Amino acid sequence: MPLLLGMSLLVFGLMRLVPGDPAVAVLGYKATPEGVRALREAFHLDEPVLQQYLRWLGGAARGDFGVDFRQNEPIGRMILDRLPVTLELTLLATLCAALIGIPLGLLGGARRGGMADRAALAVGLIGISIPDFWLGIMLILGLSLGAGLLPSAGFVPLSESPLENLQHLVLPALTLAVSRAAVLGRLTRAAVLDVVQRGFVQFARAKGLGEGAVLFRHVLPNAAIPIVTVLGLQTGYMLGGAIVVEMIFTLPGVGRLTLDAVLERNYPVVQSAVLVIGAMFMLVNLTTDILYGLIDPRVRRR
């Protein structure tokens, strides 16, 4: 709760530093002073800043985020309508990052100094170096416009057509996942290298266990804590990084809603959307902490 309170205060204050009058942005620069004054009164923009913050915070605590300046619609409903898109994109990107990064790190850590290790390091370095917006554009040009394999934009809800929904999310999820998979792969490699040097791993090999059994039954479970930590953090970062990806692929998610609201100086939408994304980030971190105890029983005894 203190973190959420601090974040709400920060985003509220930063939005007030954005130049321009939201009432003028809504009505246009040809608006009359009377119209601007009436709109400011209607949305309480004429009140002192502290009073505006307390009014918004009190409503947010009750689940009432106010009304959109532009469309005059409840902001809570706008966020709920777009939240499933962002959540689905983030979860799919997290799955892709795990399926790419963890095997890549295991392969490199198990064969340190070999061809597989060097290839894994090279792939990881390339993945970290590629910006999301550039990768998204290249995937659109290559796989969508060039090969015609996948759609380049738009969104189909999962309830309408699961197959079309997946087809529209494959490219955005890959765009969001590649750099995170590279980070996860490098971290997995470092964790595996640390574990394989321990005595119980050498003992398992001395008993005659195959390399696969040693890797998956002894090495990976003991290297899981840092892997889960980074995966949880990357999932939180992807919630914020979805803004760029949603704009590239024109996905109707919370990220796109937030960016449009920033450009329109739509204060309550930006404040509420950022607060929701921040709360989700904290929920991901809490889930990661709970997973520690499930993975390693020693954590539950501390």
N, C-alpha and C positions, 0 to 999 in steps of 0.2 A: 503493500500500500504506500509506503513512503516513496518508493521508486516511481509508482504511477503518479503520485502527487507532484513530485519533482518534474517528471516529464510533461505533465499537463501545464505546469507553470512555465516551463521552458518553451514549449511550442506556442503557447498563448502569447508570450512576450515576443518571440521571434516573428510571429505573424504581424504584430503591431509595428515592427520595424520595416516591413515591406512598403515601399513608397506607393502612394496613390490612395485614393478614397474608394472603398468598395461600393459606396452608393453611386458615385460617378461612373465606376466601371459597369455597374448593372444598368443604369439609365442611359449611359452614353454621354459624350462630352457636350452634346447639345441640350442636355437636361436643364431645366429651369432651377434656380436656387430653391424655390418652394418645393419642387418635386424631390430634390436631393434632401432637403430638411425633413420632409415627410417620411422618406424611406429610412433615414437615419433614426428617426423617432420610432418607426415601426419595428425596427430590429435592435433597438436599444443601443445604437452606436453613438448616441449623444451623451450617454452616461459616462461617469469616470471609469478609467480602465480597471481599477480594482473591483468596482461594482459589476462591471461586465464579466470579469473572471469568476467572481463568486456566483453570479447568476448561472453562467455556463457550467461551472463545476457542480453546482447543486443539481442542475438538471441531469448532467451526465451520471452522477451518483445514483439517480433514480431510473436511469436508462433512457432519459429524454435528452437527445443531443441537439434539439432545436430544429429550426426550419431552414432549408436551403434558400439563399438569397435569390438565386436565379429562377428556379422552378417552383418555389414556394411549397416544397414537399418535405415531409419529415426526414431528417437526415438518417435516423436509425433504420428506417425502411430502405433507404438508398444503399446503405452499407450492407444490410442483410441480403439485398438482392445481388450484390456484386461479390460478396465475400466467398461464396462457393467457388467462383472462378479462380480467385487467388489461392484459396486453400488447395484446390485440386492441382493447380499448376505447381505449387510449392511441394506438395506430397509426391507428385510424379517426378519432379526434378530431384528431390531427395533420394528417391528410389534409384533413379538413374545414376546419381553421384555415388551412391553406395555400391551399386553393381559394377561401376567402372573403377572407382578409386580403391576399394578394398582389395579386389583381386590383383590390381596393378601393384599395390604396395606389398601384398603377400608374395607375389612373384619376384619382386626386386629384393625383398628382405631375405627370402629363402635361398637366393642365388647371388649373394653379395659379390660384386666385382665381375660377374659374368655378363654375357650378352643380354640376357633377360633383364638384369639389373640396370645396365646402361640404357637399354631401350625404354624401360619404365621411367628412369630419370629424365630422359629426353622428352618423352611424351608428357610427363608432368610439368616440365619447364615450359613446353609449348602451350599447354593448357592454361597455366597461370598467366602467361604473357598475352593471351588473346582477350581483348575486351568483349564484353557481352554484345554490345551493339554491332560491332564488326562481324562477329561470328553469326549473329542472327541474320544480318544482311546476306552474308555468304551462303548460309543454308537456304535462304529464300531463293537466291539466284541459282544455286546448284541443284537442290533437290525439288524445289517447287516450280520455278519458272523454267529451269533448264530440263530436268528430267520428268517433271510433271507427276512426281510420286505422291506428294503431300500438298494440302492447301497452304497458301501463304498467309492467309488472314482469316478473321472471322472466328466464330465460336458456336458450337452446337451443344446444348445442355445434355448432360449424361442421361437424364430421364427420357429424352426424346430419341436419341440414337447413341448407344455406347460406342459403336464402331466409329461413327463420324466424330464423336467427341474426342476419342483417342487420336484420330487422324489430325484433328486441329491442334492438339496439345503436344504432339511429338516434337515438332521443331522448337516451340517455345521452351519445352522442358529440357531439351538437349542444350539449347542456348544458355539456359540458366544453370545447368548442371556441370558443364565441362570444366570451368575454372574451379568450382568447388570440388569436383572429383580429383583434380590435380592436387589440390591442397590435402585432401583426404588420403590420396595415394602416398604422398611424401610422408605424412604423419604415420600412416600404417607401416610403411617401410622402416621408419625410425623405431617404432614400437616393437616391431618384429625383430629387428636387429638387437634390441636390448634384451628381449626374452630368450632368443636362441643361444645366447652366451651363458645362460644360467645352468646350474648343475642338474636340475631335474630334467631338462631337455636332453642333456648329454646322457643321463641315466636311461631315459626312454629310448634313445637310439642304441645304447649298449644292450638293452633287452631284446633288440632285434625288430623293433617296430619300424614299419615303412615310413618314408619321408612324409607321405600324405597324412598318415595317422598322427605323426608327431606334430605336423603343422596345424592340423585342424582340432586335435584333441588336447594338445598341451600348449602350443604357442599362441594360437588365436584367442582362446579364452583369457589367457593371462595378459594379452595385449589389448583387450577389449575396452578397458576403462578410458585411455586417451582417445581411442577411436570413437567411442560413443560421445565423448566430450566434444570433439571437433565436429562430429556429424550433427550434434544438437546445435552448436553455434552456427554452423553453416546453414542449417535449416532456418534459423532466425534471420540470418543475413539474406537468405533467399526471399523471405517475406518482404524485405525492403527492396531488394534488387529486382523484384517482379515489376516495379514501376517501369523500368526501361524496356523490359521484354514485352510487357502488355502494350506499350506504345508502338513497338516495332510490329507486332503481330495483331494489333487492334483488338485486343482481348478486353471485354467489358468487366475488368476486375477493380478491386479497391485501389490498386496502384495508379491505374489510369484515371480513376475518379479523383484521386488526390492531386495528381499533376494538373489536371484540368482546373481544379478548384484553386490551386496556387496561381495559375495564369489569370484566373478571373478574380483573384483577391477575395475568394469566398471563404472568409474566416472560419465559420463554424464547421464547414465540411472538412477543411484541412485539419483543424484541431481534433475533431472527432475521429477521423480516419487514422491519423497518426497515433492517437490514444489507443484505438482498437488494435492496430498493428503492434504497438509496444506491449500491450497486455498479452497478445499472442506470443510474442518473443519471450516474455517472462514465463508463460505457461510451458513453452518448449524447454526452457532451462530447468523448470521444476520437474518436468517429466524426465529430463536427463538425469537429474539427481536421484529420482526414484529408481531409474534403471540401474544406477550404480549398485544399489543394494540387491537387486535381482541378479546381477551379473557376478558380483563378488560378495559372498556372505560376510566377509571380514568388515565390510563397510557398515553393515547393520549393527555390529557389535561396538562400534566406536561412538 
